[in-house]
Amino acid sequence: MTNLFKKMTLPLAVTSALLASGFTSASTAHTHATSRIGQELQTSSAAQYQNIDLDARYQGDVLFEHESNLFWGKGERIKVLSKTGESLAYTQASDHVHPTLTKHGRKMDQAIIQIDDNVYLGYGFGLDTPVMIEGDDGIIIVDPGESVQMAESVKAQFRQITDKPVKAIIYSHNHIDHISGVRAWVSDEEVESGAVKIIAQEGLTAAVANWSSNLGTLFGHRTSYTGAKHVDEGEHGTVNDGLGPRFMQGDISFIEPNVVLKDRLDITIAGVDLEIVNVPSETKDEVVVYLPKQKILHAAEVLQGENFPNLHSIRGTKFRDPAMWFKGIDTMRQFDTEVMINSHGRPVEGKEAVANVLTAYRDAIQYTHDQTIRYMNKGLTPDELVEVVKLPSHLAQHPWLGEHYGTVAHAVRQIYVGYNGFFEADPWQLEPMAYEQRAKAFVEIMGGRSNIMSTAKAAIKAENYTFAAEILSYPITIDKDDMEARQLKATAYKAWAADQVNINWRNWGLNAAAELEGTRDFSQLISFASVDVLTALPSHQILDMMTATLIAEQTLDVEMALSYSFVDTQESFTIEIRNGIAQLHETALTEADVQIKTSRAVLNQILIAGPNAQQVIASNLQSGDFAFAKGGIQEFGKFMSFFDKPMSPEEIMLIVR
């Protein structure tokens, strides 16, 4: 039985030759895929498609690697100004951690890195790298950090260099780790007065609303799995976060931009000339910052550090268009760049080194995209595509393309779905047997639970961990309290996780094991549902999030509307429930059943109060700051009862289901 579960390691060209000579097997998608692409793969170089040793030294690495291990280049314009002596990454050798991951973490020592005489990086203080640009009479901060506390730690270092006031904050894009430390640097009053500019691409605020409200519950929960937040840090948990040493949790803050650009903004701040350019890539609102006089390019997260990029984030995200991404890098290649800074990963000095990184990075994305499209046009499905779309050695071995964060395999799957959708063409997928019923049927045809258990143990012994986990899913679906099956599946995931070069795959395996064992620790949970973010969002986006929480089955015969009129902002809105949908109108409908006159300030109080919102409403009713122009508290309560409350993270099960 053991031979059945051994991992397929034959190069595809060899497998293809075996098939051509009459050897056939239906046991793996690998052989199936190879047989379908025929003669083309027979003539391909086997070495090109073999798994690459990511520890292999890329020949260009020795040309660019600085002895400090903190940047690429000779050190003519970059220097390590100071080091704290700390690293937030786990860097010790361990049987439970792939050595490539610990090697990756050794590039993440905490330091202030200086470029020329006015640009400073707070490197290694968290996942993101805040950058300070010192001008004549003030400073510019690019990416304020992932939390207020993390930003404060970097600010303390920067304030040892200069006490000049903040003149501008630039959000490189909407993700939580690039905006959330803003209140460590500036106040609402400074932004409202125009004393401080907050600059971003015009789509940023809407994108923040999406992750903080519409899908904030799910994204926060899945991000906690991606960051292995339910298990201890260290050799049995997360060792680094791929992009940086560790996501430093704390208060999530947000102040809405007061200067927005669409494609490009050329501006001078504190005597520093800046070219801020939209480069759609990881996000559509991504902007890079170029300092033309110094030929310094802040590449934002168009490059995701020294990692193959997350062309798809397994924590969950909208489709990321790879073609848009590599063409965005081509825009960056047009800058005359001598030093490149990144939101994640080390800076790069020298035109040759910058060109090397940018070219390899965009080529890896295009290669993955184009070859996936090529084989999709041969009819291959995702399970088959991952067997044939592999980076060639000159890209796979490049030191900036290690699969520590993104992987070619999960990128290929999202490219297929992004272009083609979920349907792989076999009609059973359109109407499969009900989820739990299918599990019962599979257990029966597999010979029952005991046979599945023994087969899974054999698979684990043969190191085919994911196959073991897959077949164990069926008895667990039937009996979610089957702790023997859950523990065995957890064992498979822990062993699989220890083998992973990719930190996200490792972390998901470890968190999945914790869920199966019932040992999840929620004390470090990542939450996107920040009250500070919600109160900073435009009113229409806050109210629009309610529409997706309507309990449709209870309102199929309900027609009812509630309007808000905010006296301080002169805004009016109506939420109309109509036979199972909730529609937001950006006006106060005169026929609304419940009409409320209040202020945006009171709405913010309600949001801040959370579970104590009823007390805040009662207090404002007494003061007259929350008043009913039509209807009353009973009608208001009835209307609000039609909207669902989010599940707690403890209630959401991603693996035991």
C-alpha positions as a printed NumPy array, in Angstrom:
array([[  0.   ,   0.   ,   0.   ],
       [  2.804,   2.442,   0.843],
       [  3.988,   2.682,  -2.779],
       [  0.58 ,   4.006,  -3.756],
       [  1.109,   7.112,  -1.649],
       [  4.689,   7.994,  -2.552],
       [  5.078,  11.505,  -3.854],
       [  5.419,  11.836,  -7.604],
       [  8.96 ,  13.074,  -8.257],
       [  9.584,  12.059, -11.865],
       [ 10.323,  14.971, -14.203],
       [  7.442,  15.452, -16.595],
       [  9.538,  14.688, -19.65 ],
       [ 10.447,  11.287, -18.178],
       [  6.828,  10.593, -17.274],
       [  5.777,  11.552, -20.778],
       [  8.311,   9.143, -22.268],
       [  6.996,   6.321, -20.067],
       [  3.492,   7.026, -21.262],
       [  4.61 ,   7.047, -24.863],
       [  6.202,   3.606, -24.403],
       [  2.994,   2.104, -23.107],
       [  3.191,   2.637, -19.316],
       [ -0.169,   3.945, -18.128],
       [ -1.563,   4.957, -14.763],
       [ -4.668,   6.822, -13.713],
       [ -3.475,   7.298, -10.141],
       [ -2.364,  10.911, -10.376],
       [ -3.401,  14.113, -12.099],
       [  0.277,  14.488, -12.979],
       [  0.314,  11.595, -15.419],
       [ -3.126,  12.538, -16.732],
       [ -1.978,  16.076, -17.459],
       [  1.211,  14.863, -19.108],
       [ -0.65 ,  12.527, -21.411],
       [ -2.851,  15.363, -22.63 ],
       [ -0.128,  17.718, -23.667],
       [  1.553,  15.019, -25.72 ],
       [  4.73 ,  15.531, -27.663],
       [  5.411,  19.083, -26.479],
       [  6.513,  18.065, -22.991],
       [  8.469,  15.086, -24.328],
       [ 10.917,  17.536, -25.856],
       [ 11.022,  19.884, -22.863],
       [ 14.013,  19.947, -20.589],
       [ 13.28 ,  17.776, -17.56 ],
       [ 15.448,  19.949, -15.361],
       [ 13.4  ,  22.996, -16.224],
       [ 10.321,  21.528, -14.578],
       [ 11.897,  19.817, -11.582],
       [ 11.444,  21.257,  -8.113],
       [ 14.135,  23.848,  -7.523],
       [ 16.33 ,  23.912,  -4.427],
       [ 15.527,  27.375,  -3.139],
       [ 18.738,  27.404,  -1.104],
       [ 20.781,  27.235,  -4.289],
       [ 22.824,  30.378,  -4.792],
       [ 21.788,  32.513,  -7.726],
       [ 24.921,  33.553,  -9.554],
       [ 23.982,  37.243,  -9.456],
       [ 23.446,  37.179,  -5.708],
       [ 27.132,  37.482,  -4.916],
       [ 27.357,  40.612,  -7.061],
       [ 24.717,  42.525,  -5.125],
       [ 24.532,  41.15 ,  -1.567],
       [ 25.948,  43.581,   1.028],
       [ 27.935,  42.181,   3.939],
       [ 25.411,  43.687,   6.403],
       [ 22.749,  41.302,   5.048],
       [ 20.37 ,  44.301,   5.149],
       [ 20.507,  45.584,   1.571],
       [ 21.701,  44.878,  -1.948],
       [ 24.507,  47.082,  -3.21 ],
       [ 28.023,  48.334,  -2.491],
       [ 26.974,  50.725,   0.24 ],
       [ 27.889,  53.911,  -1.616],
       [ 24.511,  55.552,  -0.977],
       [ 22.953,  53.173,   1.555],
       [ 24.203,  52.582,   5.062],
       [ 22.908,  50.918,   8.205],
       [ 22.56 ,  53.918,  10.509],
       [ 21.727,  51.932,  13.638],
       [ 20.595,  48.495,  14.801],
       [ 18.535,  47.687,  17.869],
       [ 20.136,  44.266,  18.23 ],
       [ 16.733,  42.597,  17.956],
       [ 14.965,  40.486,  15.363],
       [ 11.262,  39.752,  15.437],
       [ 11.777,  36.712,  13.189],
       [ 12.576,  33.193,  14.401],
       [ 16.034,  32.35 ,  13.083],
       [ 17.115,  29.197,  14.925],
       [ 17.595,  25.856,  13.177],
       [ 14.799,  23.404,  13.939],
       [ 13.453,  20.119,  12.644],
       [ 10.03 ,  21.776,  12.668],
       [ 11.002,  24.626,  10.322],
       [ 12.274,  24.419,   6.757],
       [ 15.851,  25.827,   6.742],
       [ 14.995,  28.113,   3.838],
       [ 12.462,  29.928,   6.019],
       [ 14.941,  30.526,   8.831],
       [ 17.501,  31.714,   6.287],
       [ 14.895,  34.131,   4.941],
       [ 14.263,  35.415,   8.476],
       [ 17.945,  36.222,   8.989],
       [ 17.553,  39.114,   6.535],
       [ 15.11 ,  40.864,   8.901],
       [ 17.229,  42.354,  11.7  ],
       [ 15.715,  45.509,  13.174],
       [ 17.541,  48.587,  11.874],
       [ 17.33 ,  52.165,  10.696],
       [ 18.686,  52.247,   7.162],
       [ 19.74 ,  55.556,   5.63 ],
       [ 19.834,  56.508,   1.944],
       [ 21.775,  59.646,   1.042],
       [ 21.368,  62.277,   3.77 ],
       [ 17.568,  62.502,   3.983],
       [ 15.781,  59.186,   3.438],
       [ 15.377,  56.716,   6.314],
       [ 13.772,  53.26 ,   6.569],
       [ 12.344,  51.772,   9.772],
       [ 13.234,  48.226,   8.753],
       [ 12.328,  45.081,  10.689],
       [ 10.022,  46.777,  13.216],
       [  7.014,  44.924,  11.797],
       [  5.599,  43.619,   8.558],
       [  5.736,  47.01 ,   6.838],
       [  8.683,  49.385,   6.472],
       [  7.749,  53.022,   7.233],
       [  9.918,  55.501,   5.325],
       [ 10.801,  59.045,   6.391],
       [ 11.88 ,  61.594,   3.78 ],
       [ 13.374,  64.682,   5.418],
       [ 12.778,  67.968,   3.632],
       [ 13.671,  71.611,   4.323],
       [ 11.033,  72.303,   6.949],
       [  9.3  ,  68.987,   7.549],
       [  9.136,  65.28 ,   6.892],
       [  7.129,  62.995,   4.606],
       [  6.12 ,  59.543,   5.812],
       [  5.481,  56.847,   3.211],
       [  3.434,  53.996,   4.736],
       [  2.852,  54.859,   8.407],
       [  2.907,  51.225,   9.637],
       [  0.515,  48.42 ,  10.544],
       [ -0.626,  49.629,  13.961],
       [ -0.32 ,  52.722,  16.099],
       [  2.02 ,  50.937,  18.502],
       [  4.307,  49.665,  15.733],
       [  4.392,  53.148,  14.205],
       [  5.283,  54.664,  17.583],
       [  8.3  ,  52.351,  17.842],
       [  9.581,  53.551,  14.455],
       [  8.7  ,  57.151,  15.241],
       [ 10.882,  57.015,  18.377],
       [ 13.834,  56.043,  16.17 ],
       [ 13.111,  58.696,  13.536],
       [ 12.748,  61.403,  16.184],
       [ 16.361,  60.775,  17.192],
       [ 17.245,  62.001,  13.704],
       [ 14.955,  65.033,  13.323],
       [ 12.138,  66.816,  15.134],
       [ 10.783,  68.485,  12.007],
       [  6.986,  68.346,  11.758],
       [  5.095,  65.904,   9.567],
       [  4.044,  67.61 ,   6.356],
       [  2.579,  64.643,   4.491],
       [  1.611,  60.983,   4.784],
       [  1.527,  58.848,   1.643],
       [ -0.517,  55.646,   1.694],
       [  1.024,  53.32 ,  -0.868],
       [ -2.238,  51.327,  -0.971],
       [ -5.228,  50.296,   1.106],
       [ -3.989,  47.21 ,   2.96 ],
       [ -4.131,  47.282,   6.741],
       [ -0.354,  47.116,   7.222],
       [  0.179,  50.243,   5.096],
       [ -2.302,  52.648,   6.674],
       [ -3.127,  51.645,  10.221],
       [ -0.351,  53.468,  12.094],
       [ -1.388,  56.887,  10.811],
       [ -2.524,  58.293,  14.177],
       [  0.972,  57.855,  15.569],
       [  2.064,  60.586,  13.159],
       [ -0.828,  63.029,  12.727],
       [ -4.19 ,  64.068,  14.17 ],
       [ -7.577,  64.627,  12.536],
       [ -7.247,  68.357,  13.21 ],
       [ -3.927,  68.603,  11.36 ],
       [ -5.407,  66.852,   8.35 ],
       [ -8.701,  68.772,   8.379],
       [ -6.836,  72.091,   8.541],
       [ -4.631,  71.124,   5.602],
       [ -1.472,  71.43 ,   7.689],
       [ -0.755,  67.78 ,   6.828],
       [ -1.517,  66.184,   3.49 ],
       [ -2.599,  62.556,   3.367],
       [ -2.069,  61.424,  -0.206],
       [ -3.523,  58.297,  -1.837],
       [ -5.023,  56.996,  -5.049],
       [ -8.714,  57.816,  -5.426],
       [ -9.922,  54.223,  -4.937],
       [ -8.25 ,  53.708,  -1.554],
       [-11.095,  54.684,   0.796],
       [-13.626,  52.433,  -0.962],
       [-11.163,  49.554,  -0.756],
       [-10.663,  50.155,   2.971],
       [-14.445,  50.054,   3.394],
       [-14.547,  46.668,   1.667],
       [-12.059,  44.912,   3.941],
       [-13.052,  46.711,   7.137],
       [-16.801,  46.216,   6.881],
       [-18.312,  44.173,   4.061],
       [-16.091,  41.121,   4.558],
       [-14.189,  42.266,   7.621],
       [-15.298,  39.317,   9.755],
       [-14.205,  36.662,   7.27 ],
       [-11.025,  38.42 ,   6.127],
       [ -9.892,  39.026,   9.671],
       [-10.503,  35.375,  10.58 ],
       [ -8.724,  34.012,   7.506],
       [ -5.85 ,  36.447,   7.961],
       [ -5.392,  35.056,  11.462],
       [ -4.912,  31.634,   9.858],
       [ -2.51 ,  33.08 ,   7.315],
       [ -0.493,  34.595,  10.159],
       [ -0.777,  31.472,  12.394],
       [ -2.235,  33.658,  15.138],
       [ -3.95 ,  30.725,  16.874],
       [ -0.667,  28.988,  17.753],
       [  2.483,  30.055,  19.564],
       [  5.256,  31.866,  17.737],
       [  8.493,  30.006,  17.188],
       [  9.442,  26.619,  15.841],
       [  5.949,  25.156,  16.388],
       [  4.21 ,  28.244,  15.015],
       [  4.948,  31.215,  12.795],
       [  8.622,  32.018,  12.248],
       [  8.301,  35.095,  10.062],
       [  5.596,  36.575,   7.879],
       [  7.401,  36.281,   4.561],
       [  7.062,  39.988,   3.773],
       [  8.717,  40.898,   7.042],
       [  9.503,  39.465,  10.462],
       [  6.091,  39.76 ,  12.096],
       [  2.788,  41.615,  11.823],
       [  2.856,  43.827,  14.922],
       [ -0.685,  43.961,  16.215],
       [ -2.131,  46.943,  17.995],
       [ -4.603,  49.739,  17.421],
       [ -5.863,  49.978,  13.844],
       [ -6.345,  53.616,  12.828],
       [ -7.341,  55.414,   9.66 ],
       [ -7.674,  59.014,   8.521],
       [ -9.248,  59.585,   5.13 ],
       [ -6.943,  61.096,   2.473],
       [ -7.367,  64.807,   1.744],
       [ -5.312,  64.687,  -1.48 ],
       [ -6.225,  62.036,  -4.04 ],
       [ -4.791,  61.232,  -7.436],
       [ -6.028,  59.12 , -10.292],
       [ -3.004,  58.309, -12.438],
       [ -0.235,  60.655, -11.356],
       [  0.582,  63.537,  -9.027],
       [  3.722,  65.668,  -9.317],
       [  4.137,  67.665,  -6.116],
       [  6.777,  69.412,  -4.033],
       [  6.532,  69.001,  -0.253],
       [  9.026,  70.532,   2.188],
       [ 11.267,  71.252,  -0.785],
       [ 11.274,  67.623,  -1.958],
       [ 10.081,  66.929,  -5.501],
       [  7.895,  63.817,  -5.7  ],
       [  6.368,  61.94 ,  -8.615],
       [  3.538,  59.773,  -7.264],
       [  2.289,  57.309,  -9.878],
       [ -0.536,  54.782,  -9.791],
       [  0.841,  51.334, -10.643],
       [ -2.044,  48.822, -10.483],
       [ -0.585,  45.52 ,  -9.302],
       [ -1.285,  43.826,  -5.983],
       [ -4.093,  46.383,  -5.621],
       [ -5.607,  48.778,  -8.124],
       [ -4.911,  51.749,  -5.84 ],
       [ -1.156,  51.039,  -5.508],
       [  1.111,  54.081,  -5.91 ],
       [  4.89 ,  54.274,  -6.198],
       [  6.893,  57.356,  -5.218],
       [  9.849,  58.591,  -7.254],
       [ 12.339,  61.239,  -6.125],
       [ 13.682,  62.496,  -9.485],
       [ 16.569,  64.569,  -8.129],
       [ 17.977,  61.611,  -6.189],
       [ 16.757,  58.894,  -8.567],
       [ 15.211,  56.984,  -5.67 ],
       [ 12.125,  54.84 ,  -6.302],
       [  9.799,  53.688,  -3.54 ],
       [  8.321,  50.591,  -5.177],
       [  5.529,  50.185,  -2.58 ],
       [  4.293,  46.578,  -2.641],
       [  4.444,  46.159,  -6.381],
       [  7.387,  43.998,  -5.357],
       [  6.455,  41.901,  -2.338],
       [  9.902,  41.807,  -0.842],
       [ 12.22 ,  38.949,  -1.688],
       [  9.394,  36.57 ,  -2.468],
       [  7.498,  35.278,  -5.45 ],
       [  4.444,  37.539,  -5.286],
       [  1.054,  36.593,  -3.944],
       [ -0.72 ,  36.747,  -7.291],
       [ -3.529,  35.371,  -5.188],
       [ -3.763,  35.692,  -1.431],
       [ -5.041,  32.49 ,   0.163],
       [ -6.474,  34.53 ,   3.036],
       [ -9.057,  35.694,   0.489],
       [ -9.072,  38.579,  -1.954],
       [-10.563,  39.76 ,  -5.206],
       [ -8.933,  38.652,  -8.451],
       [ -5.465,  40.09 ,  -8.872],
       [ -4.758,  40.504, -12.556],
       [ -1.221,  39.204, -13.266],
       [ -1.094,  40.9  , -16.665],
       [ -1.871,  44.248, -15.051],
       [  0.785,  43.518, -12.435],
       [  3.757,  42.779, -14.708],
       [  2.837,  45.662, -16.999],
       [  2.854,  47.879, -13.898],
       [  6.427,  46.813, -13.234],
       [  7.254,  47.861, -16.795],
       [  6.06 ,  51.355, -15.837],
       [  8.534,  51.3  , -12.943],
       [ 11.352,  50.133, -15.204],
       [ 11.015,  53.393, -17.129],
       [ 12.186,  55.432, -14.129],
       [ 15.881,  56.239, -14.036],
       [ 16.387,  54.479, -10.713],
       [ 19.633,  54.214,  -8.8  ],
       [ 18.185,  53.175,  -5.438],
       [ 14.962,  51.221,  -4.901],
       [ 13.055,  51.086,  -1.597],
       [ 10.276,  48.589,  -0.903],
       [  7.415,  48.487,   1.569],
       [  8.572,  44.941,   2.287],
       [ 12.047,  43.557,   1.897],
       [ 15.457,  45.143,   1.684],
       [ 16.465,  48.198,  -0.363],
       [ 18.469,  47.814,  -3.578],
       [ 21.341,  50.082,  -4.66 ],
       [ 22.754,  50.446,  -8.157],
       [ 21.139,  50.6  , -11.581],
       [ 22.27 ,  47.1  , -12.485],
       [ 20.873,  45.561,  -9.317],
       [ 17.571,  47.457,  -9.618],
       [ 17.166,  46.404, -13.248],
       [ 18.009,  42.812, -12.338],
       [ 15.32 ,  42.632,  -9.652],
       [ 12.598,  44.425, -11.598],
       [ 13.181,  42.392, -14.752],
       [ 13.251,  39.025, -13.   ],
       [ 10.164,  39.903, -10.975],
       [  8.035,  40.958, -13.918],
       [  9.27 ,  38.035, -16.025],
       [  8.257,  35.532, -13.331],
       [  4.748,  36.98 , -13.237],
       [  4.395,  37.023, -17.011],
       [  5.801,  33.51 , -17.319],
       [  3.287,  32.171, -14.79 ],
       [  0.415,  34.044, -16.436],
       [  1.245,  33.198, -20.027],
       [  2.008,  29.517, -19.483],
       [ -1.192,  29.089, -17.487],
       [ -3.169,  30.633, -20.354],
       [ -1.289,  28.456, -22.821],
       [ -2.234,  25.226, -21.08 ],
       [ -5.779,  26.384, -20.314],
       [ -6.172,  26.567, -24.081],
       [ -5.196,  22.89 , -24.204],
       [ -8.095,  22.1  , -21.875],
       [ -6.149,  21.558, -18.66 ],
       [ -7.918,  22.144, -15.354],
       [ -6.341,  23.636, -12.176],
       [ -5.251,  20.263, -10.746],
       [ -3.48 ,  19.558, -14.015],
       [ -2.116,  23.063, -14.552],
       [ -0.147,  23.058, -11.297],
       [  1.723,  19.994, -12.537],
       [  3.028,  21.634, -15.702],
       [  3.371,  25.371, -14.963],
       [  6.71 ,  25.677, -13.156],
       [  9.213,  28.528, -13.26 ],
       [ 12.346,  27.813, -15.298],
       [ 15.537,  27.578, -13.256],
       [ 16.839,  31.102, -14.003],
       [ 13.712,  32.524, -12.346],
       [ 13.058,  29.844,  -9.735],
       [ 16.597,  30.259,  -8.37 ],
       [ 16.567,  34.052,  -8.366],
       [ 17.045,  35.277,  -4.765],
       [ 14.072,  37.658,  -5.017],
       [ 11.685,  34.933,  -6.174],
       [ 11.761,  32.358,  -3.384],
       [  8.278,  30.998,  -2.762],
       [  8.223,  32.173,   0.857],
       [  5.061,  34.266,   0.42 ],
       [  3.358,  33.552,  -2.882],
       [  3.621,  30.322,  -4.847],
       [  3.315,  29.503,  -8.517],
       [  0.881,  26.707,  -7.638],
       [ -1.787,  28.794,  -5.964],
       [ -1.234,  31.604,  -8.479],
       [ -2.012,  29.2  , -11.306],
       [ -5.288,  28.177,  -9.667],
       [ -6.483,  31.763,  -9.256],
       [ -5.525,  32.651, -12.823],
       [ -7.757,  29.817, -14.024],
       [-10.682,  30.875, -11.836],
       [-10.103,  34.587, -12.485],
       [-10.351,  34.127, -16.232],
       [-12.651,  31.134, -16.493],
       [-14.659,  30.866, -13.28 ],
       [-15.122,  27.826, -11.043],
       [-16.696,  25.516, -13.654],
       [-14.14 ,  23.093, -15.091],
       [-16.614,  21.845, -17.761],
       [-17.774,  18.532, -16.235],
       [-21.511,  19.044, -15.562],
       [-21.545,  17.21 , -12.19 ],
       [-19.907,  20.341, -10.765],
       [-23.024,  22.319, -11.559],
       [-25.225,  20.227,  -9.266],
       [-23.096,  18.05 ,  -6.989],
       [-24.618,  15.947,  -4.245],
       [-25.252,  17.931,  -1.037],
       [-22.083,  18.507,   0.99 ],
       [-22.727,  16.194,   3.964],
       [-24.539,  13.603,   1.859],
       [-21.529,  13.431,  -0.446],
       [-19.239,  12.871,   2.532],
       [-21.373,   9.939,   3.702],
       [-21.318,   8.421,   0.21 ],
       [-17.544,   8.756,  -0.073],
       [-16.998,   7.135,   3.32 ],
       [-19.177,   4.22 ,   2.22 ],
       [-17.43 ,   3.62 ,  -1.091],
       [-14.032,   3.943,   0.607],
       [-14.903,   0.97 ,   2.765],
       [-16.016,   2.826,   5.845],
       [-14.37 ,   4.948,   8.505],
       [-11.898,   2.303,   9.72 ],
       [-10.53 ,   1.814,   6.211],
       [-10.139,   5.548,   5.764],
       [ -8.268,   5.778,   9.071],
       [ -5.843,   2.985,   8.162],
       [ -5.358,   4.393,   4.664],
       [ -4.655,   7.854,   6.095],
       [ -2.065,   6.407,   8.498],
       [ -0.345,   4.678,   5.585],
       [ -0.378,   7.906,   3.602],
       [  1.155,   9.844,   6.517],
       [  3.866,   7.201,   6.871],
       [  4.588,   7.628,   3.164],
       [  4.714,  11.433,   3.679],
       [  1.679,  12.042,   1.5  ],
       [  0.209,  14.351,   4.108],
       [ -2.331,  16.281,   2.073],
       [ -3.901,  13.096,   0.686],
       [ -4.338,  11.842,   4.233],
       [ -5.907,  15.155,   5.246],
       [ -8.231,  15.093,   2.254],
       [ -9.712,  11.66 ,   2.889],
       [-10.025,  12.333,   6.627],
       [-12.265,  15.308,   5.82 ],
       [-15.151,  12.955,   5.012],
       [-15.537,  11.168,   8.364],
       [-15.018,  14.514,  10.125],
       [-17.847,  16.057,   8.084],
       [-20.127,  13.219,   9.141],
       [-19.133,  13.45 ,  12.813],
       [-17.519,  16.733,  13.754],
       [-16.776,  15.331,  17.226],
       [-14.686,  12.46 ,  15.836],
       [-11.553,  13.458,  17.752],
       [ -9.517,  10.472,  16.598],
       [ -9.961,  11.469,  12.954],
       [ -9.416,  15.129,  13.799],
       [ -6.204,  14.384,  15.669],
       [ -4.903,  12.247,  12.809],
       [ -5.64 ,  15.006,  10.33 ],
       [ -3.907,  17.494,  12.643],
       [ -0.862,  15.206,  12.727],
       [ -0.793,  15.202,   8.927],
       [ -0.976,  18.996,   8.78 ],
       [  1.766,  19.519,  11.368],
       [  4.123,  17.239,   9.467],
       [  3.199,  18.919,   6.176],
       [  3.714,  22.379,   7.691],
       [  7.235,  21.519,   8.842],
       [  8.173,  20.772,   5.212],
       [  6.935,  24.073,   3.788],
       [  9.134,  26.778,   2.303],
       [  6.075,  28.994,   1.943],
       [  5.157,  30.744,   5.194],
       [  1.473,  31.078,   4.307],
       [  1.123,  27.365,   3.552],
       [  2.973,  26.545,   6.778],
       [  0.793,  28.849,   8.848],
       [ -2.47 ,  27.535,   7.417],
       [ -1.365,  23.984,   8.18 ],
       [ -0.533,  24.864,  11.788],
       [ -3.72 ,  26.839,  12.388],
       [ -5.787,  24.097,  10.765],
       [ -4.187,  21.604,  13.151],
       [ -5.076,  23.836,  16.113],
       [ -8.709,  23.992,  14.986],
       [ -8.842,  20.229,  14.586],
       [ -7.35 ,  19.711,  18.045],
       [ -9.576,  22.357,  19.609],
       [ -6.568,  24.339,  20.849],
       [ -6.975,  27.631,  18.967],
       [ -5.703,  30.62 ,  20.968],
       [ -7.78 ,  33.714,  20.172],
       [ -5.69 ,  36.178,  22.202],
       [ -3.7  ,  37.258,  19.124],
       [ -6.618,  37.304,  16.693],
       [ -6.337,  39.76 ,  13.81 ],
       [ -9.465,  41.862,  13.457],
       [-10.252,  44.089,  10.489],
       [-13.334,  45.49 ,  12.215],
       [-11.638,  48.578,  13.641],
       [-13.985,  51.19 ,  15.108],
       [-11.431,  53.878,  14.247],
       [-11.532,  52.837,  10.59 ],
       [-15.333,  52.739,  10.519],
       [-15.711,  56.205,  12.042],
       [-13.295,  57.592,   9.457],
       [-15.2  ,  56.175,   6.485],
       [-17.753,  58.216,   4.509],
       [-21.315,  57.826,   5.802],
       [-22.657,  56.116,   2.68 ],
       [-20.043,  53.365,   2.961],
       [-20.888,  52.711,   6.609],
       [-24.602,  52.406,   5.86 ],
       [-24.03 ,  50.46 ,   2.65 ],
       [-22.335,  47.685,   4.64 ],
       [-25.692,  47.005,   6.327],
       [-27.299,  45.885,   3.088],
       [-25.238,  42.673,   2.985],
       [-26.353,  41.715,   6.514],
       [-30.095,  41.565,   5.795],
       [-31.738,  38.315,   6.961],
       [-33.385,  37.773,   3.606],
       [-35.556,  34.785,   4.535],
       [-37.301,  36.83 ,   7.242],
       [-38.048,  39.765,   4.962],
       [-39.443,  38.178,   1.805],
       [-42.83 ,  39.787,   2.511],
       [-41.493,  42.919,   4.259],
       [-41.538,  46.44 ,   2.821],
       [-40.141,  48.935,   5.292],
       [-37.747,  51.869,   5.157],
       [-35.651,  53.869,   7.609],
       [-34.057,  57.244,   6.874],
       [-31.244,  59.144,   8.549],
       [-30.71 ,  62.895,   8.265],
       [-27.369,  64.102,   9.653],
       [-27.624,  67.743,  10.741],
       [-23.863,  68.287,  11.01 ],
       [-22.855,  66.962,   7.582],
       [-26.111,  67.79 ,   5.761],
       [-26.295,  64.198,   4.496],
       [-29.434,  62.09 ,   4.16 ],
       [-29.828,  58.346,   3.556],
       [-32.583,  55.758,   3.448],
       [-32.263,  52.012,   3.842],
       [-35.239,  50.35 ,   2.172],
       [-36.132,  46.72 ,   2.885],
       [-38.032,  45.328,  -0.067],
       [-38.93 ,  41.646,  -0.288],
       [-35.609,  40.155,   0.697],
       [-33.187,  42.913,  -0.324],
       [-31.985,  46.093,   1.354],
       [-31.362,  49.058,  -0.928],
       [-29.442,  52.158,   0.135],
       [-30.722,  55.503,  -1.182],
       [-28.552,  58.574,  -0.773],
       [-31.525,  60.734,   0.12 ],
       [-34.213,  60.775,   2.821],
       [-37.358,  59.254,   1.315],
       [-40.44 ,  61.108,   2.555],
       [-42.427,  57.861,   2.759],
       [-39.883,  56.117,   5.031],
       [-41.595,  54.361,   7.964],
       [-38.914,  55.446,  10.43 ],
       [-37.263,  58.866,  10.058],
       [-34.382,  59.834,  12.303],
       [-32.745,  63.224,  12.721],
       [-29.308,  62.966,  14.29 ],
       [-25.684,  63.716,  13.43 ],
       [-22.723,  61.849,  12.011],
       [-21.025,  62.526,  15.34 ],
       [-23.756,  60.552,  17.134],
       [-23.447,  57.732,  14.582],
       [-19.742,  57.593,  15.423],
       [-20.626,  57.343,  19.124],
       [-22.905,  54.403,  18.337],
       [-20.162,  52.681,  16.305],
       [-17.607,  53.216,  19.054],
       [-19.998,  51.859,  21.699],
       [-20.284,  48.466,  19.985],
       [-22.322,  46.154,  22.27 ],
       [-23.322,  49.191,  24.373],
       [-24.903,  50.966,  21.407],
       [-28.412,  50.831,  22.913],
       [-27.286,  52.856,  25.943],
       [-25.708,  55.464,  23.651],
       [-28.926,  55.73 ,  21.619],
       [-30.979,  56.076,  24.824],
       [-28.708,  58.834,  26.097],
       [-28.951,  60.756,  22.837],
       [-32.718,  60.288,  22.761],
       [-32.907,  62.045,  26.121],
       [-30.709,  64.907,  24.933],
       [-32.597,  65.228,  21.649],
       [-29.498,  64.461,  19.549],
       [-31.158,  61.284,  18.26 ],
       [-34.776,  62.112,  17.456],
       [-37.604,  60.448,  15.585],
       [-39.34 ,  62.655,  13.023],
       [-41.556,  59.681,  12.212],
       [-42.005,  56.349,  13.957],
       [-40.412,  55.543,  17.285],
       [-38.124,  53.254,  19.217],
       [-40.329,  50.181,  18.694],
       [-40.407,  50.606,  14.92 ],
       [-36.661,  51.296,  14.954],
       [-36.052,  48.093,  16.936],
       [-38.222,  46.083,  14.555],
       [-36.341,  47.432,  11.535],
       [-32.931,  46.666,  13.042],
       [-34.031,  43.12 ,  13.986],
       [-34.048,  42.219,  10.309],
       [-30.243,  42.551,  10.109],
       [-27.864,  39.756,  11.062],
       [-25.145,  39.962,  13.672],
       [-21.668,  38.685,  12.773],
       [-20.492,  35.381,  14.187],
       [-17.649,  35.454,  16.658],
       [-14.284,  34.079,  15.476],
       [-14.689,  31.204,  17.94 ],
       [-17.893,  30.164,  16.147],
       [-16.433,  30.171,  12.641],
       [-14.959,  26.802,  11.712],
       [-12.95 ,  26.658,   8.503],
       [-11.592,  23.104,   8.768],
       [-14.013,  21.152,  10.968],
       [-17.066,  21.388,   8.765]])
